[in-house]
């Protein structure tokens, strides 16, 4: 599996609805994940979920944002071609007044090698 290491100025952004369906993805997210915008919008954000990620991490994410709180953590995502990349993600709950619906914005940046190592060590205990 090929690792894609984010550049220092890569900044991935996506927006989902309450079910995790992608409503928006910026150019960096599309480029790094290897999908076009048309391949992402309308799909579950799980399209980039890497099998190495413990399910409890995403349970914590959803439990947190559904309480209208901000969640942050390290995530290993998969690319369309089977590779992977690590991000430090911050997920913000929002309310779309036009649609009268809750949405979530996820902003992701490059983590340091030390942060990735610490996340990998923790995640091995959460299997």
Secondary structure, DSSP 8 states (H G I E B T S, - for coil): --B----TT--EEEEEETT-BEEEE-HHHHHHHT--HHHHTTSBGGGGB-TTS-HHHHHHHHHHHTTT--EEEEEEEE-TTS-EEEEEEEEEEEEETTTTEEEEEEEEE---HHHHHHHHHHHHHT-
